[in-house]
Amino acid sequence: MFRNISVIGLGKLGYPMAQFLSSSGAKISCYDKDLKLVNKLKKDHGAHLHEIGLTRLVNNNNDLVYHDTISDCVTDAEIIYITVPTPSKLDGSFSNEVIIKILSEIADVIHKTKKSYIININSTVQPGSIEGEIIPFLENKGLKNNENFYIIYNPYFVALGSVIRNLEEPDYLLIGSASIYAAKKITKFYNSLYKNPKIR
């Protein structure tokens, strides 16, 4: 049984995902830098998103836990989901700027707690970003890959308006990682969420 999952980024995909993950029974710790958005979510529970099936998950007796800082959100996490915007740049590639800022704060948490963390990136990133930018960034912070941190790339294939259905009934789950440990850990988590999930 997983106890604590963190979700960073509560936008049009992140919030429905957090509510979906809450159906696992784990505590879902959440953070978004947009305080107005967080306050809105606390009041309307995502009603402004107009996602079919969201209300059912909101009322599943496992409320999301909101935090004011990334540090507080991730300290006790077993898996950290990062679901934040990666806007297109002028050359058509995706910007990892927001992800890097978040990873900088997570790196500080790792140094402080001396614990290792599984970091699951759901945001769209360029091919090669994990090994070319994300892992080197954390290593430059004095951390060891597959020891202090484990990176997973786990994009979700969803369409706005049917995000919940797409999350609950995916054609398959795509998991990319250089760590057998991390891949087995998230597979175990998904086995608690799905019946016989198709994992690639």
trRosetta pair geometry for C-beta under 8 A, 3 or more apart (Angstrom, degrees):
i j d omega theta_ij theta_ji phi_ij phi_ji
1 25 6.9 -57 -154 96 105 124
1 26 7.5 170 170 -81 75 83
1 192 7.4 127 -116 -127 50 152
2 5 6.2 43 141 -50 130 100
2 24 6.4 -4 56 142 115 134
2 26 4.4 -24 101 -88 94 134
2 78 5.5 -139 -152 60 99 151
2 79 7.4 -24 -153 8 142 108
2 189 5.4 30 -40 -113 148 97
2 192 6.8 -173 6 48 104 159
3 26 6.0 112 149 -140 7 88
3 27 6.2 3 159 19 60 101
3 76 7.7 -72 107 151 111 109
3 78 6.6 111 47 -25 76 127
4 26 6.3 -166 -70 179 14 102
4 27 4.8 -17 -104 67 69 105
4 29 6.2 21 -169 -11 97 115
4 76 4.8 6 96 118 169 97
4 77 5.4 -120 122 -108 100 42
4 78 5.8 128 68 -6 71 88
5 21 5.6 -114 98 160 150 135
5 24 7.3 62 -6 58 143 142
5 26 4.9 73 -5 115 103 140
5 27 7.2 166 26 82 64 52
5 28 5.5 -20 72 -109 94 67
5 29 7.2 -180 88 25 40 76
5 77 6.4 60 -145 -147 23 92
5 78 6.5 -48 -83 52 60 90
5 79 5.3 -10 -128 62 86 91
5 80 8.0 172 -169 -88 58 29
5 81 6.8 33 169 -10 100 107
5 189 7.6 110 -88 -152 128 140
6 28 7.7 139 -106 -165 23 53
6 29 4.6 -31 -105 74 76 100
6 30 7.4 165 -159 -81 61 31
6 31 7.4 2 -172 6 103 102
6 73 5.2 107 -145 150 121 89
6 74 4.7 -18 -60 -100 177 67
6 77 3.9 -52 -11 -98 113 141
6 79 7.3 -162 34 95 72 48
6 80 4.6 -12 68 -118 114 71
6 81 6.6 -169 96 27 58 70
7 10 7.1 91 121 -81 111 77
7 14 6.0 147 165 -171 113 91
7 17 6.4 166 -134 100 139 102
7 18 4.2 -140 50 -91 165 100
7 21 6.8 164 -57 36 127 148
7 28 6.2 8 -1 -176 113 99
7 29 7.3 166 23 83 66 49
7 30 5.1 -14 67 -108 95 78
7 31 7.6 175 91 28 55 63
7 81 4.6 -11 -110 67 68 115
7 83 6.5 -13 -167 20 91 116
8 14 7.7 -76 102 -146 29 137
8 30 7.7 163 -85 -157 35 51
8 31 5.1 -12 -117 66 74 100
8 32 7.5 147 -167 -80 52 53
8 70 6.4 30 -115 -124 129 98
8 73 6.5 116 -83 119 90 150
8 74 7.4 -14 -53 -61 119 112
8 80 6.7 17 -7 -180 111 96
8 81 6.9 180 23 90 67 60
8 82 5.2 -13 63 -113 109 64
8 83 7.0 155 78 32 55 64
8 84 6.6 -31 121 -46 89 110
8 102 5.7 125 138 -146 154 140
9 13 8.0 5 127 76 112 87
9 14 4.0 -152 114 -88 78 155
9 31 7.9 14 -22 87 36 68
9 32 6.1 88 -124 -103 22 89
9 82 6.5 75 2 -171 124 50
9 83 4.1 -154 82 82 124 65
9 84 3.8 -143 -88 -73 138 69
9 85 7.7 177 -143 -12 128 58
9 123 7.6 73 26 -65 175 111
10 14 4.6 -120 -104 106 23 118
10 15 4.4 63 -173 -69 78 87
10 18 6.6 -21 -115 -6 88 143
10 30 5.9 61 -75 -179 122 122
10 31 7.7 -165 -26 94 108 24
10 32 4.0 -88 22 -47 103 135
10 34 7.8 -132 58 53 98 103
10 37 6.3 158 86 132 108 121
10 38 6.7 91 55 -90 151 72
10 41 6.2 -49 151 -51 138 163
11 14 4.9 74 35 21 63 108
11 15 6.7 -151 72 -8 15 93
11 32 7.5 143 -42 -124 65 135
11 37 7.7 -34 -91 -167 58 154
11 83 7.2 -144 39 128 92 97
11 84 7.6 111 -1 -126 122 43
11 85 7.0 70 -22 -48 164 90
12 15 7.4 -30 -117 31 11 100
12 16 7.5 1 164 2 43 111
12 49 6.2 155 -131 -133 70 110
12 160 6.0 -19 167 -110 132 110
12 163 7.4 -173 155 -60 77 152
13 16 6.4 -69 -155 46 32 102
13 17 5.8 31 155 -23 70 116
13 83 5.6 -132 101 179 103 126
13 122 7.3 -157 131 130 130 129
13 156 6.8 163 -167 67 125 127
13 158 6.4 141 -120 63 105 139
13 163 6.4 -162 -117 -137 63 136
14 17 5.6 -61 -146 38 27 113
14 18 6.3 31 157 -24 65 103
14 32 7.3 133 107 -83 148 115
14 81 7.8 158 -136 122 85 115
14 83 3.8 163 -92 97 92 124
14 84 7.3 34 -64 -71 140 48
14 122 8.0 149 -93 75 75 137
15 18 5.6 -49 -146 31 33 112
15 19 6.6 29 156 -14 64 103
15 41 6.1 -142 -125 -121 136 134
15 46 5.2 172 139 -96 133 120
15 49 6.8 -161 78 -50 130 154
16 19 5.7 -57 -149 40 35 110
16 20 6.1 38 152 -21 68 106
16 46 6.8 131 -71 -159 69 152
16 49 6.8 -160 -52 139 106 159
16 51 5.4 -106 -93 157 131 175
16 54 5.9 -83 -113 -104 92 108
16 57 7.8 91 -154 60 64 153
16 163 4.4 81 98 114 165 133
16 164 5.7 -118 -167 -68 121 75
16 167 6.7 -175 136 -16 106 148
17 20 5.4 -54 -146 37 33 113
17 21 6.2 32 155 -19 67 105
17 81 6.8 -149 132 151 132 155
17 83 6.0 147 44 -57 151 169
17 122 7.1 78 -133 163 170 176
17 156 7.0 -168 -97 -7 123 163
17 163 7.8 -84 -51 165 70 119
17 167 6.4 -174 -106 -111 65 144
18 21 5.8 -54 -147 37 29 110
18 22 6.6 40 150 -31 61 101
18 28 5.3 133 -170 163 85 137
18 30 5.4 32 -137 -92 152 123
18 64 5.5 42 147 -107 123 132
18 81 7.9 -169 -83 70 73 140
19 22 5.5 -45 -155 20 35 119
19 23 7.9 47 148 -28 57 89
19 28 8.0 -176 -83 86 26 169
19 46 7.0 -78 -33 -2 146 158
19 54 6.2 65 90 -152 162 77
19 57 4.0 98 154 123 107 128
19 58 6.0 -35 -137 -69 132 61
19 64 7.0 -66 -82 -49 65 118
19 164 7.9 -41 90 -104 117 105
20 23 6.1 -42 -174 9 42 113
20 57 6.0 -48 -79 -132 45 156
20 164 6.5 179 -78 -130 111 71
20 167 4.5 -60 -120 135 166 147
20 168 6.8 -139 -138 -62 117 78
20 193 8.0 57 152 -158 89 130
21 24 5.8 -28 -179 3 57 116
21 26 7.0 -48 155 60 91 111
21 28 5.5 126 96 -103 107 128
21 81 7.3 -145 -56 -15 160 153
21 193 7.4 -52 -126 -102 53 138
22 25 8.0 93 172 -49 49 15
22 26 7.5 -123 -126 65 40 67
22 28 4.7 -79 -82 -7 85 140
22 57 6.5 117 61 177 110 97
22 60 6.2 143 114 68 107 127
22 62 4.4 171 173 103 101 114
22 63 7.6 -18 -150 -149 148 2
22 64 6.4 -92 -73 -70 137 74
23 57 6.2 -72 -54 -131 106 96
23 60 5.8 -59 -97 168 73 170
23 62 7.3 170 -83 48 28 139
23 193 6.7 91 88 -136 99 86
24 189 7.0 -4 -138 -172 153 83
24 192 5.4 68 -148 114 99 111
24 193 5.1 -47 -85 -81 98 89
25 62 6.4 -137 -121 -94 35 151
25 192 7.7 -93 32 159 105 122
26 78 7.9 -98 -151 35 142 124
27 62 7.9 -142 -103 -170 41 100
27 65 6.1 2 -178 3 98 132
28 62 7.2 84 6 143 106 104
28 64 5.1 -56 91 -119 109 73
28 65 6.6 156 82 21 53 80
29 64 8.0 132 -113 -171 14 74
29 65 5.1 -35 -105 77 60 105
29 67 5.9 24 -177 -20 98 123
29 72 7.9 -145 -174 127 130 71
29 73 4.9 160 141 -158 111 66
29 74 7.3 -175 99 -70 133 35
29 76 7.4 115 -24 62 154 94
29 77 6.5 -115 47 -79 127 98
30 64 5.0 12 -7 177 134 119
30 65 6.6 154 16 75 81 48
30 66 5.3 -38 73 -103 99 59
30 67 6.8 166 76 15 44 81
30 73 6.7 -78 104 -136 11 120
31 66 7.3 124 -87 -159 46 63
31 67 5.1 -42 -79 67 96 95
31 68 7.9 -9 -124 88 98 4
31 69 7.1 -36 -126 115 137 17
31 70 5.5 160 123 -94 168 56
31 72 7.8 135 -80 71 125 84
31 73 4.0 -75 -33 -65 124 158
31 74 7.9 -59 1 -34 138 85
32 37 5.6 -68 115 86 143 123
32 38 5.4 178 59 -64 105 97
34 37 3.8 46 108 12 117 117
34 38 6.6 158 94 -16 65 82
35 38 5.4 -51 -146 36 38 113
35 39 6.2 37 156 -18 68 104
36 39 5.9 -54 -148 38 30 110
36 40 6.3 33 151 -21 63 107
37 40 5.6 -56 -150 36 31 113
37 41 6.3 31 153 -19 66 105
38 41 5.7 -55 -149 36 31 111
38 42 6.4 34 152 -22 64 104
38 66 5.9 119 -165 -153 117 140
39 42 5.6 -50 -149 32 33 115
39 43 6.6 24 154 -13 63 108
40 43 5.9 -65 -152 40 31 106
40 44 6.0 -21 171 24 72 108
40 48 6.8 -20 161 7 124 142
41 44 7.0 -71 -121 57 23 73
41 45 6.6 65 -176 -106 59 24
41 46 6.0 27 -133 -56 84 68
41 66 8.0 145 88 -84 119 134
42 45 7.8 9 -166 -67 12 60
42 66 6.9 -58 -76 -16 110 155
44 47 4.2 -99 169 28 104 105
44 48 5.8 67 107 -19 150 91
45 54 7.7 159 136 141 89 107
45 55 7.5 85 113 -112 125 62
45 58 4.5 72 173 -141 131 147
46 49 4.7 -27 -178 15 84 123
46 51 6.7 -34 151 30 118 115
46 54 5.2 -113 106 166 130 143
46 58 6.8 -160 36 -72 113 127
47 50 7.7 42 169 -64 47 50
47 54 7.9 -176 -87 94 41 131
47 55 7.8 46 -94 -78 80 97
49 54 6.6 103 76 -54 120 169
49 163 7.9 -47 158 25 127 138
50 161 6.7 -18 112 -112 97 71
51 54 4.2 82 83 -37 103 124
51 160 7.9 -95 -92 -166 92 60
51 161 6.8 -161 -111 -135 59 20
51 162 7.8 173 -148 -77 78 10
51 163 5.2 -43 -136 41 129 106
51 164 5.5 119 157 -18 111 105
52 161 7.1 35 -1 171 97 60
52 162 6.6 -7 41 -107 112 56
52 164 6.2 -135 87 45 60 121
52 165 6.7 9 85 -29 109 108
53 56 5.5 -48 -165 30 58 118
53 57 6.8 51 145 -15 78 103
53 164 3.6 -160 81 106 122 151
53 165 6.3 140 0 -51 150 72
53 168 7.3 -99 159 -8 158 141
54 57 5.9 -62 -157 39 39 107
54 58 6.2 42 149 -25 72 105
54 164 5.7 -147 -64 -55 64 137
55 58 5.4 -51 -146 33 35 116
55 59 6.3 13 161 -2 66 111
56 59 6.3 -73 -150 48 25 97
56 60 7.0 51 147 -58 61 95
57 60 5.5 -27 -154 -16 40 123
57 164 6.8 -156 -15 -129 134 125
67 70 7.8 127 104 -89 123 15
67 72 4.2 -171 -165 98 128 108
67 73 4.0 -166 54 -71 144 79
68 72 6.5 40 50 37 69 144
69 72 4.7 93 61 8 90 99
69 73 6.8 -152 96 -9 48 89
69 105 7.9 -150 172 -172 89 139
70 73 5.4 -60 -148 37 34 116
70 74 6.0 3 167 -1 71 114
70 102 6.3 -175 -126 -144 151 76
70 105 4.3 73 80 119 140 145
70 106 6.8 -85 151 -60 124 69
70 109 7.6 -117 122 -38 89 131
71 74 6.8 -76 -142 44 20 90
71 75 6.3 39 166 -54 62 100
71 105 6.3 -110 -56 173 77 105
71 108 7.0 -53 -94 94 109 111
71 109 5.3 175 -129 -82 73 107
71 112 7.9 24 -147 40 115 154
72 75 6.4 -33 -140 -5 25 116
73 77 7.5 19 136 -46 64 125
74 77 4.7 -52 -154 4 59 130
74 80 5.2 16 -129 -103 113 127
74 106 5.9 -45 105 -114 167 89
74 109 5.7 95 89 113 112 177
74 117 6.9 28 170 -135 113 151
75 109 5.9 -135 -93 -156 65 121
75 113 6.2 157 -152 -71 80 141
77 80 5.0 79 123 -70 154 81
77 117 6.5 48 84 -139 101 110
78 118 6.9 7 150 32 55 113
78 185 7.6 -149 160 176 101 124
78 189 8.0 162 109 -82 122 129
79 118 4.7 -35 -112 84 70 115
79 120 5.5 23 178 -12 103 124
79 185 7.1 169 -74 131 111 115
79 186 6.3 108 -115 -95 145 89
79 189 6.4 -40 -10 -52 152 166
80 106 6.8 143 124 -119 174 136
80 117 5.8 21 -6 170 120 120
80 118 6.8 168 20 89 73 57
80 119 5.0 -21 67 -114 109 62
80 120 6.4 171 81 24 49 76
81 120 5.0 -29 -101 77 58 110
81 122 5.9 17 -169 -14 93 122
82 99 6.1 87 153 -126 143 88
82 102 5.9 145 -128 106 123 155
82 119 6.6 17 -14 -177 119 90
82 120 6.9 172 15 85 74 52
82 121 5.1 -22 61 -112 111 62
82 122 6.5 179 78 23 52 77
82 123 6.1 -54 120 -6 89 108
83 122 4.5 -11 -91 67 86 124
83 123 6.0 160 -135 -57 35 78
84 98 4.6 -136 132 126 133 132
84 99 6.3 176 61 -71 120 67
84 102 6.7 168 -4 -30 153 144
84 123 5.5 -33 56 -74 58 138
85 98 6.1 78 68 15 71 159
85 123 7.2 130 -159 -135 3 123
86 94 4.2 37 140 174 112 117
86 95 5.8 -175 -169 67 65 57
86 96 6.2 1 -132 -89 111 48
86 98 6.9 -131 -86 41 58 109
86 99 6.7 5 -89 -23 105 115
86 123 4.8 118 -23 162 116 119
86 124 5.4 -145 55 72 126 73
86 125 5.9 -125 -140 -85 171 61
87 94 7.2 152 83 -150 23 68
87 95 5.3 -2 63 33 73 116
88 92 6.2 -25 -166 -144 111 33
88 93 7.2 143 -151 79 65 26
88 94 6.2 -51 -97 -97 51 58
88 95 7.5 147 -142 -6 4 88
89 92 7.1 -39 70 30 70 18
89 93 5.2 -9 40 66 112 77
89 94 7.1 165 -4 -119 88 8
89 95 5.4 115 -55 -56 99 93
93 126 5.1 -2 -158 -78 98 137
94 124 5.8 -156 -104 113 163 90
94 125 5.8 -144 84 -132 136 37
94 126 5.3 -172 37 -41 94 83
94 129 7.7 -43 73 -69 107 149
95 98 7.5 79 115 1 97 83
96 99 4.7 -57 -170 48 79 118
96 100 5.5 85 128 -31 91 99
96 125 6.1 42 -89 -128 106 108
96 126 7.8 -90 -44 17 108 96
96 129 5.8 158 -67 -161 140 128
96 133 5.9 129 56 115 160 147
96 134 6.9 -120 -171 -70 149 91
97 100 5.8 -57 -149 34 27 112
97 101 6.6 29 155 -19 63 104
98 101 5.8 -52 -152 32 34 113
98 102 6.6 32 151 -16 65 105
98 123 8.0 -177 80 -119 113 169
99 102 5.8 -59 -154 38 33 111
99 103 6.2 32 151 -19 68 108
99 121 6.8 32 -137 -128 133 120
99 123 6.2 -143 -73 54 119 148
99 125 7.3 -8 -15 -87 165 122
99 134 6.9 -45 133 -105 127 110
100 103 5.6 -53 -143 38 32 112
100 104 6.5 42 153 -28 63 100
100 133 7.5 -70 -81 154 114 110
100 134 7.6 -134 -88 -109 75 67
100 137 5.9 -117 -133 -151 96 165
101 104 5.7 -48 -155 24 31 116
101 105 7.2 24 151 -11 61 101
102 105 6.0 -59 -160 37 36 106
102 106 6.3 34 147 -18 69 107
103 106 5.3 -52 -142 39 37 114
103 107 6.2 48 154 -28 67 100
103 119 7.4 55 -110 -156 92 160
103 134 6.8 -175 -78 -153 164 83
103 137 6.1 74 107 109 142 128
103 138 6.0 -93 173 -73 121 95
104 107 5.7 -48 -152 28 29 116
104 108 7.0 32 149 -19 59 100
104 137 7.8 -76 -69 160 76 117
104 141 7.2 179 -126 -90 59 139
105 108 5.6 -47 -156 30 39 114
105 109 6.8 41 146 -19 65 101
106 109 5.4 -51 -154 33 39 115
106 110 6.5 43 148 -22 68 101
106 117 6.7 -121 -177 75 113 156
106 119 6.7 82 159 -96 164 128
106 149 7.7 86 133 -109 119 135
107 110 5.6 -50 -149 32 34 113
107 111 6.6 34 153 -16 65 103
107 138 5.9 -169 -89 -133 114 76
107 141 4.1 -35 -166 151 149 162
107 142 8.0 111 -177 49 115 79
107 143 6.0 -126 -135 -25 94 136
108 111 5.8 -54 -151 36 32 110
108 112 6.3 29 152 -19 65 111
109 112 5.6 -61 -147 39 31 111
109 113 5.9 6 165 -1 70 114
109 117 7.6 41 100 -33 116 149
110 113 6.5 -64 -131 47 23 93
110 114 7.7 84 172 -87 54 15
110 115 6.8 -115 -132 67 61 61
110 116 7.3 40 -138 -111 107 36
110 117 6.2 -111 -87 6 102 114
110 143 5.9 34 107 -106 149 132
110 148 5.4 82 177 173 136 108
110 149 6.4 -57 -97 -59 154 102
111 114 7.7 12 -176 -68 23 55
111 141 7.8 -116 -45 153 119 104
111 142 7.2 53 -91 81 116 120
111 143 7.7 -105 -61 -73 83 99
116 147 6.6 -122 -105 146 131 36
116 148 5.4 -150 -110 -155 82 26
116 149 6.4 -162 -158 -72 77 32
116 150 7.0 58 163 -14 110 94
117 148 7.9 0 23 153 75 59
117 149 5.6 -12 62 -117 79 77
117 150 7.3 -151 101 30 41 76
118 149 7.8 146 -96 -165 23 60
118 150 4.7 -26 -111 69 68 110
118 152 6.4 22 179 -7 97 117
118 182 5.0 152 -126 -132 110 99
118 185 5.9 -145 -69 92 160 144
118 186 6.8 -173 162 -54 147 100
119 149 5.9 6 -4 -172 117 109
119 150 6.8 166 22 78 71 51
119 151 5.5 -24 71 -107 100 60
119 152 7.0 176 88 26 48 74
120 152 4.5 -17 -111 70 72 114
120 153 8.0 158 -160 -94 57 14
120 154 5.1 -19 -169 26 102 128
120 186 6.5 123 -93 -103 131 140
121 125 6.6 3 146 -13 138 133
121 130 7.5 -166 36 -94 147 101
121 134 7.4 -63 -51 -131 155 165
121 151 6.9 3 -6 -165 111 91
121 152 6.9 178 21 87 69 56
121 153 5.3 -26 67 -110 102 63
121 154 7.0 137 68 29 47 71
122 154 5.8 -39 -90 84 71 79
122 155 6.0 120 -160 -113 55 41
122 156 5.8 4 -159 -3 113 96
123 155 7.9 -67 85 -104 14 85
124 155 6.5 59 -90 -119 63 126
125 129 4.0 -109 159 53 119 155
125 130 7.1 110 100 -47 146 74
125 134 7.7 -7 -160 -39 163 131
125 153 7.2 -103 42 -128 120 122
126 129 4.7 116 61 -47 76 110
128 131 6.3 -71 -158 55 54 92
128 132 4.5 31 156 -10 89 133
129 132 6.0 -67 -118 53 20 100
129 133 5.2 -38 -162 37 64 114
129 134 5.9 57 143 -18 79 106
130 133 7.7 -18 -59 51 4 72
130 134 5.0 -42 -135 44 42 124
130 135 6.1 50 159 -22 64 101
130 151 5.7 158 -157 134 111 143
130 153 5.8 -95 -65 -49 139 124
130 176 7.6 -160 -17 117 164 120
131 134 7.8 -1 -25 48 16 85
131 135 5.7 -9 -121 25 38 130
131 136 7.9 63 167 -24 40 93
132 136 7.1 -37 161 3 24 124
133 136 6.3 -73 -145 45 17 106
133 137 6.1 22 162 -27 62 110
134 137 5.8 -53 -150 27 26 114
134 138 6.9 16 157 -10 61 104
134 151 6.3 120 119 -126 126 152
135 138 6.0 -60 -152 39 34 105
135 139 6.2 33 153 -19 68 109
135 145 5.3 22 -157 -94 111 135
135 151 6.1 -105 -77 -4 92 151
136 139 5.4 -57 -141 40 34 113
136 140 6.1 37 158 -22 67 105
137 140 5.8 -57 -153 34 27 111
137 141 7.0 28 147 -20 60 104
138 141 5.4 -52 -157 31 39 115
138 143 4.9 -54 160 63 89 126
138 145 7.1 110 88 -77 119 80
138 148 7.8 -169 159 90 116 114
138 149 5.7 -74 172 48 153 150
139 142 7.8 108 178 -28 36 8
139 143 6.2 -104 -98 69 35 69
139 144 7.2 56 -117 -106 81 31
139 145 6.2 -34 -72 -32 105 97
143 147 7.9 -177 173 75 73 89
143 148 4.1 -123 -162 81 95 145
143 149 5.7 36 154 1 137 111
144 147 3.8 -5 99 53 115 125
144 148 5.0 110 47 1 69 100
144 149 7.9 159 79 25 44 72
145 148 7.7 -38 -64 46 17 81
145 149 6.6 -48 -118 71 47 83
145 150 7.8 98 -172 -101 63 43
145 151 7.4 -38 -143 1 99 106
145 178 7.8 18 157 75 122 130
146 149 7.9 -31 -39 83 23 47
146 150 5.8 65 -106 -101 51 80
146 178 6.8 -86 -64 99 127 99
146 179 4.9 177 -114 -93 100 112
146 181 7.5 125 -155 36 88 119
146 182 7.8 -107 -116 -18 77 116
150 177 6.9 30 169 -159 97 126
150 179 4.6 -71 -146 35 111 167
150 181 6.5 -113 -106 85 154 103
150 182 3.7 -178 154 -70 136 131
150 185 8.0 94 91 33 155 139
151 177 6.6 176 95 -126 57 84
151 178 7.5 30 63 26 92 93
151 179 7.6 126 46 2 53 118
151 182 7.5 53 58 158 24 176
152 175 6.3 -33 -165 -159 111 86
152 176 6.8 138 -166 73 58 53
152 177 4.5 -31 -107 -75 72 117
152 179 7.8 -83 -70 48 80 106
152 182 5.4 -157 -59 149 105 124
152 183 7.2 151 -110 -82 111 59
152 186 5.9 81 -120 -23 169 156
153 175 7.7 139 76 -162 54 38
153 176 4.1 -15 59 62 100 111
153 177 7.2 176 19 -65 66 63
154 173 7.3 -4 -157 179 99 93
154 174 6.6 163 -142 89 51 66
154 175 5.4 2 -101 -109 94 66
154 176 7.2 -162 -65 27 53 70
154 186 6.9 -126 -77 169 151 157
155 174 6.1 -10 53 72 80 122
156 166 7.2 109 165 128 103 111
156 167 6.6 -1 -160 -98 139 81
156 170 7.4 -103 -147 -100 81 132
157 166 6.7 -128 98 -177 61 123
157 170 6.9 111 50 -142 93 101
157 171 7.2 -28 69 28 136 105
157 174 7.9 74 -24 4 107 120
158 162 7.2 -163 -168 92 81 72
158 163 4.7 50 176 -125 137 69
158 166 3.9 151 -117 94 79 150
158 167 6.5 4 -91 -50 129 78
159 162 5.2 22 73 50 94 101
159 163 7.2 -143 72 -69 38 59
159 166 6.4 141 22 -51 68 146
160 163 6.5 1 -118 -46 37 103
162 165 4.7 -46 -176 45 87 116
162 166 5.5 94 121 -27 87 99
163 166 5.7 -61 -147 41 29 111
163 167 6.1 27 156 -19 66 108
164 167 5.7 -57 -147 37 30 110
164 168 6.1 19 159 -11 66 112
165 168 5.9 -61 -140 44 28 104
165 169 5.8 -27 176 32 67 108
166 169 7.0 -75 -123 62 18 70
166 170 6.4 53 171 -90 60 71
167 170 6.8 -6 -143 -51 21 98
170 173 5.8 88 92 -66 149 68
170 197 7.7 29 60 -149 109 99
170 198 7.6 -141 101 55 91 95
171 198 7.1 -60 142 70 46 137
172 197 7.9 111 -148 169 52 79
172 198 4.0 -77 -113 108 83 109
172 199 6.9 163 -174 -92 88 16
172 200 5.2 42 151 -8 135 109
173 190 6.0 -89 13 -149 179 158
173 194 7.8 -162 -32 5 133 158
173 197 5.5 11 1 165 127 124
173 198 6.7 151 14 85 74 57
173 199 4.9 -25 67 -108 103 69
173 200 7.1 169 80 24 49 68
174 200 5.4 -22 -107 70 64 98
175 183 5.9 124 137 -134 130 87
175 186 6.2 169 -130 92 136 131
175 187 7.1 -99 2 -67 173 85
175 199 6.1 -3 8 -168 120 102
175 200 7.2 159 26 80 71 45
177 182 4.8 -134 -176 87 155 118
177 183 4.7 -168 59 -62 128 92
177 186 7.9 139 -23 22 149 131
179 182 3.9 64 88 13 121 107
179 183 6.3 171 92 -12 64 84
180 183 5.7 -58 -145 41 31 112
180 184 6.1 31 157 -19 67 108
181 184 6.1 -61 -151 37 25 107
181 185 6.3 25 153 -23 63 109
182 185 5.5 -54 -146 34 32 114
182 186 6.4 19 161 -9 67 105
183 186 6.4 -59 -145 41 27 99
183 187 6.1 31 154 -21 62 112
184 187 5.6 -57 -145 38 29 115
184 188 6.4 35 155 -23 64 103
185 188 5.8 -54 -155 31 28 112
185 189 6.7 27 148 -17 62 104
186 189 5.3 -47 -149 34 41 116
186 190 6.3 39 152 -17 68 103
187 190 5.8 -55 -146 39 32 107
187 191 6.4 38 152 -23 64 104
187 199 6.0 43 -120 -135 99 173
188 191 5.6 -52 -149 32 31 115
188 192 7.0 30 150 -18 61 101
189 192 5.8 -58 -162 31 36 110
189 193 6.8 23 146 -12 67 109
190 193 5.3 -59 -147 41 43 110
190 194 5.7 -7 168 21 79 110
190 197 5.1 -60 145 28 113 165
190 199 6.8 124 90 -82 151 123
191 194 6.8 -67 -116 60 26 76
191 197 6.6 -123 -86 16 53 111
193 197 7.6 36 78 -56 88 136
194 197 3.8 79 89 -65 143 103
